[in-house]
């Protein structure tokens, strides 16, 4: 059964290589276009290299701490050998998995960005041949990241399982892989988010509002930094984010299968099924992505929708065949697991549609913000924030429906000898795995956004006005795909974190039961649970405050630098002298790296300190509190910020005075308020809640061994 996910993961990586070679063979345009593309590529790669030089030493130290702490805790509590991971002969596997997860997460972000930064000039040149060719180049460049993410994620999980022995008892050891992926994702998300929005803020406030020059005008000193930011934030950041979500839910599903099917002949099949489901959707994504080509003469958005729905249909059909092969065609468990996974596909569609409704200027919510721009920045921002708040309710309804239906479905149809409660939790995890299994095609459409955005910028900077209509349209579609993918990432993070919490609950109960201590029921009458809930509830807010302020501080430096260059470098506005682009890139890089350490350290240390002081019960409360507050805070910021962004774009289409009007200047200010919400703080909450979950499971033996105050409270 492991052959299928191995073949699927390698096929995804092979397709990514084929697409990258095809894209890089395309015409990169004239010398000016190649110069801009090189500058963006150099800036993006340089930023990631400097960021990795900061975070890899931290990863190595943490791997050493894991290797030493777990067996010490196991020996101290007499649990060594009774629970996997608590002894010297197994802790090295957790540490190794942690390093593998960190390395693959970093690689996923780098590979996607390395191709997209080289593709924008090729997409701009392709626009000369028409919409279909430009769409094909842009999408295939994005598909390099989409296929790399799912290929590397599935390969990492399957490979670790095989390397560690391919037996049921090694499943708890793979959690280190999820922790490593989550940790690196958080660093890349935070650093890339600060970088991209600080650069964007400087480019917009000074360029559009003060100097009244177009977006992506080459006279703007921050324009190259802005284009670099699109790639390090929306490509490297989103790539590592979805990579770790995929890894985390695959591991959580395997863990819940391991716990739920103990003593059953279905144990190994239940462990491997999530990986086989992922394989089915990779094959579906590969087939779907091939439908984006020059022979398809349809509207670009319709082409992307077609590829998405083809992927779903093929994935569902293959999933049914694979499930029948494993559990038997017509069996109850086959039908239940397939309905659960198809429910995951449906949830993806619903979340994407909700995000689209609240962030696209095709609908009333965004148009209301554009209308409010006529009376000043206050009404614009208030309208945008209220729309973001409103978007949390339908998002909540979808998540509640997903949990309720998938759990009840499993609970009422549990196989003989399997606890109904545990099987319901397992089917909920399969629903979430169904969601994440579509990451390949969704991330391909998401990474298409930065490519089309940068292509549009190159058209402006290289004075290729004759193709602006093509790149403008694709840029608008790219903005839609980027906004909706954020909703997908948040929803999947929420359900993944809840699955991991169930694994933490069951695993901690087994450890405490071995010691003859009280197994926590996580009741609200327990003061330690309440302490954890309160700390977890406030943590996403406190964490976000650092990121938003970081964008403000770095953006302020960017604004001052752009103003200085306009003031001191003669000939910029006349086009007879070039701005110092490198200086702005350096400001964004240094600011992002300087500001990311404090919030990252806070996330790592909070569960460890809470667990050492108050034990397992408080950590359980922390995990639930962070999920509940963090998910809806993320929805609010992502959708509210996206709505403010597209309200500006709606005015730029000619409504309410169009470009350079007072409502447009107001909307630009609103956009700069929404940008750090939707592209920095909001997306960073996804890895935040998953780092909390994975680090808590990894260090669980330490919390069982310590938790000093839990012994008296």
C-alpha positions in Angstrom: 0.0 0.0 0.0 2.9 2.4 0.6 3.9 2.1 -3.1 0.9 4.3 -4.1 1.9 7.4 -2.0 5.5 6.9 -3.0 4.7 6.9 -6.7 2.3 9.8 -6.3 4.8 12.0 -4.4 7.6 11.3 -6.9 5.1 12.0 -9.8 4.2 15.4 -8.4 7.9 16.3 -8.0 8.6 15.1 -11.6 5.8 17.2 -12.9 7.2 20.2 -11.0 10.5 19.7 -12.7 8.9 19.3 -16.2 6.9 22.5 -15.7 9.9 24.4 -14.4 12.0 23.4 -17.4 9.1 24.3 -19.8 8.6 27.7 -18.2 12.3 28.6 -18.2 12.5 27.7 -21.9 10.1 30.5 -22.7 11.2 33.9 -24.0 12.3 36.1 -21.0 11.7 39.3 -23.0 14.0 42.2 -23.8 16.9 43.3 -21.7 14.9 45.7 -19.5 12.5 42.9 -18.6 15.3 40.5 -17.9 17.0 43.1 -15.7 13.9 43.6 -13.6 13.4 39.8 -13.3 17.0 39.3 -12.2 16.7 42.0 -9.6 13.6 40.4 -8.1 15.1 37.0 -8.1 18.3 38.1 -6.5 16.4 40.0 -3.8 14.1 37.1 -3.0 16.9 34.4 -2.9 19.1 36.7 -0.8 16.3 37.3 1.7 15.6 33.5 2.1 19.3 32.7 2.5 19.7 35.3 5.2 16.5 34.1 6.9 17.6 30.5 6.8 21.0 31.4 8.3 19.1 32.7 11.3 16.6 29.9 11.8 18.6 26.7 11.0 20.9 27.1 14.1 17.7 27.4 16.2 16.4 24.2 14.5 19.6 22.3 15.3 19.5 23.4 18.9 15.9 22.3 19.3 16.7 18.9 17.7 19.4 18.4 20.3 17.0 19.4 23.1 14.4 16.9 21.8 17.0 14.1 21.7 18.1 14.7 25.2 14.9 15.7 27.0 12.5 13.0 25.9 14.5 9.9 27.2 15.4 11.8 30.4 11.7 12.4 31.0 10.9 8.8 30.1 13.4 7.4 32.5 12.3 9.7 35.3 8.6 8.8 34.9 9.3 5.0 34.3 7.6 5.3 30.9 10.7 4.5 28.8 9.8 1.6 26.5 6.1 1.8 27.3 5.3 4.8 25.1 7.1 5.3 21.8 9.5 8.3 21.9 10.3 8.1 25.6 13.6 6.2 25.3 17.1 6.7 24.0 16.7 4.2 21.1 13.7 6.1 19.7 14.2 9.8 20.6 16.7 10.1 17.8 14.0 9.3 15.4 11.8 12.2 16.7 14.9 14.5 16.4 15.7 13.3 12.9 12.1 13.7 11.8 12.2 17.3 13.2 15.2 18.1 11.0 13.7 16.4 8.0 10.4 18.4 8.4 12.4 21.6 8.8 14.5 21.0 5.8 11.6 20.0 3.5 9.6 23.0 4.6 12.4 25.3 3.8 13.0 23.5 0.5 9.3 23.8 -0.5 9.3 27.5 0.1 12.6 28.0 -1.8 11.7 25.9 -4.8 8.4 27.6 -5.5 9.9 31.1 -5.1 13.0 30.4 -7.2 10.9 29.5 -10.2 8.2 32.2 -9.8 10.7 35.0 -9.6 12.2 33.9 -12.9 8.8 33.5 -14.5 7.3 36.9 -14.4 9.3 38.3 -17.3 8.4 35.2 -19.3 4.7 35.6 -18.5 4.9 39.3 -19.5 6.5 38.4 -22.8 3.9 35.6 -23.3 1.2 38.2 -23.1 2.2 39.4 -26.5 0.9 36.1 -27.9 -2.5 36.4 -26.1 -4.3 35.6 -23.0 -4.1 31.7 -23.3 -0.3 31.7 -23.6 0.2 34.1 -20.7 -2.2 32.1 -18.5 -0.4 28.9 -19.3 3.0 30.3 -18.5 1.8 31.9 -15.3 -0.1 28.8 -14.1 2.6 26.3 -14.9 5.1 28.5 -13.0 2.7 28.5 -10.0 2.2 24.7 -10.4 5.9 24.2 -9.8 5.3 25.3 -6.2 1.9 23.6 -5.9 3.3 20.2 -7.0 6.5 20.6 -5.1 4.6 21.3 -1.9 2.4 18.2 -2.0 5.1 16.0 -3.5 7.6 16.8 -0.8 5.0 16.7 2.0 3.7 13.3 1.1 7.2 12.0 0.4 8.4 13.3 3.8 5.7 11.5 5.7 5.9 8.2 3.8 9.7 8.3 3.7 9.9 8.8 7.5 7.4 6.1 8.2 9.4 3.6 6.0 12.8 4.8 7.4 11.6 4.4 11.0 10.5 0.8 10.4 7.1 0.9 8.6 5.3 -0.5 11.7 2.4 0.8 13.6 4.4 1.6 16.7 6.6 4.1 14.9 3.7 6.4 14.0 4.0 8.5 17.3 7.7 9.1 16.4 6.8 10.9 13.1 5.3 13.9 15.0 8.8 15.4 15.0 8.4 15.8 11.3 5.3 18.0 11.8 7.0 20.1 14.5 9.9 20.8 12.2 7.6 21.7 9.3 5.5 24.0 11.5 8.4 25.8 13.0 10.1 26.7 9.7 6.7 27.6 8.3 6.1 30.1 11.1 9.5 31.7 10.6 9.0 32.0 6.8 5.4 33.2 7.2 6.4 35.9 9.8 9.5 37.1 8.0 8.1 37.1 4.6 4.9 38.8 5.7 6.8 41.6 7.4 9.0 42.0 4.4 6.2 42.1 1.8 3.9 44.5 3.6 6.6 46.9 4.7 7.7 47.2 1.1 4.1 47.5 -0.2 3.3 50.2 2.4 6.2 52.4 1.3 5.5 51.9 -2.4 1.8 52.8 -2.0 1.8 55.6 0.5 4.6 57.6 -1.2 4.2 56.4 -4.8 0.4 56.4 -5.2 -0.8 58.9 -2.6 2.0 61.5 -2.4 3.8 61.3 -5.8 0.6 60.3 -7.7 2.5 57.8 -9.9 1.0 54.5 -11.1 1.5 51.2 -9.3 4.7 49.4 -10.3 6.1 52.7 -11.8 9.9 52.2 -12.2 10.4 55.7 -10.7 9.3 54.3 -7.3 12.4 53.2 -5.3 10.3 50.6 -3.5 8.9 48.9 -6.5 11.5 46.1 -6.7 11.2 45.4 -3.0 7.5 45.3 -3.4 7.8 42.7 -6.2 10.3 40.7 -4.1 7.8 40.8 -1.3 5.0 39.2 -3.4 7.3 36.2 -3.9 8.7 35.8 -0.3 5.3 36.3 1.2 2.8 34.7 -1.2 5.1 32.0 -2.7 7.7 31.0 -0.1 5.4 31.9 2.9 2.2 30.2 1.6 4.2 27.3 0.2 5.7 26.4 3.6 2.4 27.1 5.3 0.4 24.7 3.2 3.3 22.2 3.3 3.2 22.0 7.0 -0.6 21.8 7.1 -0.5 18.8 4.7 2.2 17.1 6.8 0.5 17.9 10.1 -2.9 16.5 9.1 -1.4 13.4 7.5 0.5 12.7 10.8 -2.6 13.5 12.9 -4.7 11.2 10.8 -2.1 8.4 11.2 -1.9 9.0 14.9 -5.7 8.9 15.4 -5.8 5.7 13.3 -3.0 4.3 15.5 -4.9 5.1 18.7 -8.4 4.2 17.4 -7.7 0.8 15.9 -5.4 -0.7 18.6 -5.9 -4.4 18.6 -7.8 -4.5 15.3 -6.7 -6.2 12.2 -7.5 -3.0 10.4 -4.7 -1.1 12.3 -2.1 -0.8 9.6 -4.7 -0.1 6.9 -6.2 2.8 9.0 -2.7 4.2 9.5 -1.8 4.1 5.8 -5.2 5.2 4.3 -4.6 9.0 4.8 -1.5 8.7 2.7 -3.3 6.7 0.0 -6.0 9.4 0.0 -3.3 12.0 -0.5 -1.9 10.0 -3.4 -5.4 9.9 -5.1 -5.6 13.7 -5.0 -2.1 14.2 -6.3 -3.0 12.1 -9.3 -6.1 14.1 -9.7 -4.2 17.4 -9.4 -1.7 16.3 -12.1 -4.6 15.5 -14.5 -6.4 18.7 -13.6 -3.3 20.9 -14.1 -2.8 19.6 -17.7 -6.1 21.3 -18.7 -4.4 24.7 -18.4 -2.9 25.0 -21.9 -3.0 27.2 -25.0 -5.6 25.0 -26.7 -8.2 25.8 -24.1 -9.9 29.0 -25.4 -12.0 30.0 -22.4 -12.1 32.9 -19.9 -9.0 32.5 -17.6 -11.1 32.2 -14.4 -13.3 29.5 -16.1 -10.2 27.6 -17.0 -8.9 27.7 -13.4 -12.4 26.6 -12.1 -12.4 23.8 -14.7 -9.0 22.4 -13.5 -10.2 22.6 -9.9 -13.4 20.6 -10.5 -11.7 18.1 -12.7 -9.2 17.5 -9.9 -12.0 16.9 -7.4 -13.9 14.5 -9.7 -10.7 12.5 -10.5 -9.5 12.5 -6.9 -12.9 11.2 -5.6 -13.0 8.4 -8.2 -9.4 7.3 -7.5 -10.0 7.6 -3.7 -13.0 5.3 -4.0 -10.9 2.8 -6.0 -8.0 2.9 -3.5 -10.3 2.7 -0.5 -12.1 -0.3 -2.0 -8.8 -2.0 -2.7 -7.7 -1.5 0.9 -10.9 -2.1 2.9 -13.0 -4.0 0.3 -15.5 -2.7 -2.2 -19.0 -2.3 -0.8 -17.8 -2.5 2.8 -19.2 -0.1 5.4 -15.8 1.4 6.3 -15.0 2.0 2.6 -18.2 4.0 2.1 -17.9 5.9 5.4 -14.3 6.9 4.7 -15.1 8.0 1.1 -18.1 10.1 2.2 -15.8 11.7 4.8 -13.1 12.5 2.3 -15.7 13.9 -0.2 -17.1 16.0 2.6 -13.6 17.5 2.8 -13.7 18.4 -0.9 -17.1 20.1 -0.4 -15.8 22.1 2.6 -12.9 23.4 0.4 -15.5 24.6 -2.2 -17.6 26.3 0.5 -14.6 28.0 2.2 -13.3 29.3 -1.1 -16.7 30.7 -2.1 -17.1 32.4 1.3 -13.7 34.0 1.0 -14.5 35.0 -2.6 -17.8 36.6 -1.6 -16.3 38.8 1.1 -13.1 39.8 -0.7 -14.0 40.1 -4.4 -15.3 43.4 -5.9 -17.9 41.4 -7.8 -20.0 41.3 -4.7 -21.7 43.9 -2.4 -19.4 43.7 0.7 -16.4 45.1 -1.2 -18.4 47.6 -3.1 -19.8 48.9 0.2 -16.2 49.7 1.3 -15.5 51.4 -2.1 -18.6 53.5 -1.5 -17.5 54.4 2.0 -14.2 55.7 0.6 -16.1 58.8 -0.6 -16.3 60.2 2.9 -12.7 59.6 4.1 -10.3 57.0 5.5 -12.3 56.4 8.8 -15.4 55.2 7.0 -13.3 53.1 4.6 -11.4 51.3 7.3 -14.5 50.9 9.5 -16.4 49.3 6.6 -13.5 47.0 5.8 -13.0 45.8 9.4 -16.8 45.2 9.8 -16.9 43.1 6.6 -14.0 41.0 8.0 -15.8 40.5 11.3 -19.0 39.5 9.4 -17.1 36.9 7.4 -16.3 34.9 10.5 -19.9 33.7 10.9 -20.4 31.7 7.7 -16.8 30.4 8.1 -17.8 29.2 11.6 -20.9 27.5 10.2 -18.8 25.5 7.6 -16.4 24.4 10.3 -19.1 23.4 12.7 -20.9 21.5 9.9 -17.7 19.7 8.9 -17.0 18.6 12.5 -20.6 17.6 13.2 -21.3 15.6 10.0 -17.9 13.8 9.9 -18.0 12.9 13.6 -21.6 11.7 13.6 -21.0 9.7 10.4 -18.1 7.9 12.0 -19.8 7.5 15.4 -22.9 5.7 14.1 -21.0 3.4 11.8 -17.9 2.3 13.8 -16.6 -1.1 12.8 -17.1 -4.0 15.3 -14.5 -3.8 18.1 -13.7 -0.1 17.4 -14.7 2.6 20.0 -17.4 4.7 18.4 -16.0 8.0 19.8 -12.5 7.3 18.5 -13.8 6.3 15.1 -15.8 9.5 14.9 -12.6 11.5 15.6 -10.8 9.4 13.0 -13.4 10.2 10.3 -13.2 13.9 11.2 -9.4 13.7 10.6 -10.1 12.0 7.2 -12.4 14.8 6.2 -9.6 17.3 7.0 -7.1 15.1 5.0 -9.5 15.3 2.1 -9.4 19.1 2.3 -5.6 19.2 2.4 -5.2 16.5 -0.3 -6.3 19.2 -2.8 -3.4 21.4 -1.9 -1.6 20.7 -5.2 -4.1 22.3 -7.5 -5.1 25.0 -5.0 -1.5 26.1 -4.4 -0.9 26.1 -8.2 -3.7 28.6 -8.6 -2.4 30.6 -5.6 1.2 30.9 -6.8 -0.2 31.9 -10.2 -1.1 35.1 -8.4 2.4 36.5 -7.6 3.6 35.5 -11.1 0.8 37.4 -12.9 1.2 40.3 -10.4 4.9 40.6 -11.1 4.3 40.2 -14.8 1.9 43.1 -14.7 4.6 45.1 -12.9 7.2 44.3 -15.5 4.8 45.4 -18.2 4.5 48.8 -16.5 8.2 49.1 -15.8 9.3 48.0 -19.3 6.7 50.3 -21.0 4.8 47.4 -22.7 1.5 49.2 -22.7 0.2 47.2 -25.7 -0.3 44.0 -23.5 -1.4 45.7 -20.3 -5.0 44.6 -20.9 -3.9 41.0 -20.8 -1.8 41.2 -17.6 -4.3 43.5 -15.9 -6.9 40.8 -16.2 -4.7 38.0 -15.0 -3.4 40.2 -12.2 -7.1 40.7 -11.0 -7.7 37.0 -11.2 -4.5 36.3 -9.3 -5.6 38.6 -6.5 -8.8 36.6 -6.3 -7.0 33.2 -6.1 -4.6 34.6 -3.4 -7.5 35.9 -1.3 -9.5 32.7 -1.4 -6.4 30.5 -0.8 -5.9 32.3 2.5 -9.4 31.1 3.6 -8.5 27.6 2.6 -5.3 27.8 4.6 -7.1 29.1 7.7 -9.9 26.6 7.6 -7.6 23.6 7.1 -5.3 24.9 9.9 -8.3 24.9 12.3 -9.4 21.4 11.5 -5.8 20.1 11.5 -5.2 21.6 14.9 -8.3 20.0 16.3 -7.2 16.6 15.1 -3.8 17.1 16.7 -5.5 18.1 19.9 -7.3 14.8 20.0 -4.0 13.0 19.5 -2.5 15.0 22.3 -5.5 14.2 24.6 -5.4 10.4 23.9 -1.6 10.2 24.1 -1.4 12.2 27.4 -4.1 10.0 28.8 -2.2 6.9 28.1 1.0 8.3 29.7 -0.8 9.4 32.9 -2.7 6.1 33.1 0.6 4.1 33.0 1.7 6.2 36.0 -1.6 5.6 37.9 -2.3 9.3 37.9 -5.7 11.0 37.0 -6.4 11.1 33.3 -7.7 14.7 32.6 -11.2 15.0 31.1 -10.5 18.7 30.2 -13.5 19.9 32.1 -14.0 23.6 32.6 -14.3 23.2 36.3 -10.6 22.4 36.4 -8.7 25.7 37.2 -5.6 24.5 35.2 -7.7 24.0 32.1 -9.1 27.5 32.6 -5.6 28.9 33.0 -4.6 27.2 29.7 -7.7 28.5 27.9 -7.1 32.1 28.9 -3.4 32.0 27.9 -4.2 30.2 24.6 -7.0 32.6 23.9 -4.9 35.8 24.3 -1.7 34.4 22.6 -2.9 35.0 19.0 -3.8 38.6 19.8 -0.5 39.2 21.6 1.4 37.5 18.7 -0.4 39.5 16.1 0.4 42.8 17.8 4.2 42.2 17.3 3.7 41.5 13.6 1.4 44.5 12.8 3.8 46.8 14.7 6.7 45.3 12.9 5.1 46.1 9.6 4.5 49.6 10.8 8.0 50.2 12.0 9.7 48.7 8.9 7.2 50.4 6.7 8.0 53.7 8.3 11.6 53.3 7.5 10.6 52.4 3.9 8.4 55.5 3.6 11.2 57.7 4.8 13.7 56.1 2.4 11.4 56.6 -0.6 10.8 60.2 0.3 14.5 60.8 0.7 15.3 59.4 -2.7 12.5 61.5 -4.3 13.9 64.5 -2.6 17.7 64.0 -3.0 18.2 62.0 -6.2 17.7 64.4 -9.0 16.0 63.1 -12.2 13.9 60.3 -10.7 10.5 61.8 -11.5 11.7 62.9 -15.0 12.9 59.4 -15.7 16.5 60.5 -16.4 18.0 58.8 -13.3 17.3 55.5 -11.6 16.3 55.1 -8.0 18.4 53.1 -5.6 16.2 49.9 -5.5 18.8 47.9 -3.5 18.6 50.3 -0.5 14.8 49.6 -0.2 15.3 45.8 -0.6 17.9 46.0 2.2 15.6 48.0 4.6 12.8 45.4 4.1 15.2 42.5 4.6 16.8 43.8 7.8 13.5 44.9 9.3 11.8 41.6 8.7 14.7 39.5 10.2 15.1 41.9 13.1 11.4 41.7 14.0 10.6 38.0 13.6 12.6 36.6 16.5 10.5 37.9 19.4 7.1 36.5 18.3 8.7 33.2 17.2 10.4 32.7 20.6 7.2 33.6 22.4 5.3 30.8 20.5 8.0 28.2 21.2 8.4 29.0 24.9 4.8 29.4 25.9 3.7 25.8 25.8 7.0 24.6 27.2 6.9 26.9 30.2 3.2 26.3 30.8 3.7 22.5 30.6 6.6 22.5 33.0 4.8 24.6 35.5 1.2 23.4 35.3 1.4 20.1 33.4 -0.7 18.4 30.7 -4.1 19.9 31.7 -3.0 23.5 31.3 -1.3 22.7 28.0 -4.5 21.1 26.7 -6.4 24.2 27.6 -3.8 26.3 25.8 -4.2 24.3 22.6 -8.0 24.7 22.5 -7.9 28.3 23.5 -5.4 29.2 20.8 -7.5 27.4 18.1 -10.8 29.0 19.0 -9.5 32.6 19.2 -6.8 32.2 16.6 -8.9 30.8 13.7 -11.5 33.5 13.8 -9.0 36.3 14.4 -7.3 35.0 11.3 -10.5 34.9 9.2 -11.3 38.4 10.3 -7.9 39.8 9.4 -7.5 37.9 6.1 -11.0 38.6 4.8 -11.2 42.2 6.1 -7.7 43.0 4.7 -8.6 41.4 1.4 -11.8 43.4 1.1 -10.0 46.6 1.8 -7.5 45.7 -1.0 -10.1 44.9 -3.6 -12.2 48.0 -2.7 -9.2 50.0 -3.9 -9.0 48.0 -7.1 -12.8 48.5 -7.7 -12.3 52.2 -7.6 -9.3 51.8 -10.0 -11.7 50.3 -12.5 -13.2 53.8 -12.8 -15.9 53.8 -10.1 -16.3 56.7 -7.6 -13.8 58.9 -9.5 -11.3 56.3 -10.5 -7.5 56.6 -10.1 -6.0 59.7 -8.6 -9.4 60.8 -7.2 -9.9 61.5 -3.5 -11.8 58.3 -2.9 -8.9 56.4 -4.5 -6.4 58.0 -2.2 -8.6 57.1 0.7 -8.9 53.5 -0.5 -5.1 53.3 -0.8 -4.8 54.3 2.8 -7.4 51.6 3.7 -5.4 49.1 1.7 -2.3 49.8 3.6 -4.2 49.2 6.8 -5.6 45.9 5.5 -2.3 44.7 4.0 -0.5 43.7 7.3 -3.8 42.1 8.4 -4.3 39.9 5.3 -0.7 39.2 4.4 1.3 39.2 7.7 -0.6 38.7 10.9 -3.6 36.7 9.6 -1.7 34.0 7.7 0.9 33.8 10.5 -1.7 32.5 12.9 -2.0 29.2 10.9 1.5 28.0 11.7 1.2 29.5 15.2 -1.6 27.2 16.3 0.1 24.2 14.6 3.4 24.9 16.2 1.6 24.9 19.6 0.0 21.6 18.8 3.1 19.8 17.5 5.5 21.1 20.1 3.1 20.0 22.8 2.9 16.4 21.5 6.7 16.3 21.1 7.4 17.5 24.6 4.5 15.6 26.2 6.8 13.3 28.2 8.5 16.4 29.7 5.1 17.8 30.8 4.2 14.5 32.3 7.5 14.3 34.2 7.3 17.9 35.5 4.0 19.8 35.8 4.9 20.6 39.4 1.9 22.8 40.2 -0.5 20.2 38.8 0.5 17.9 41.6 -1.1 20.2 44.2 -3.9 21.8 42.1 
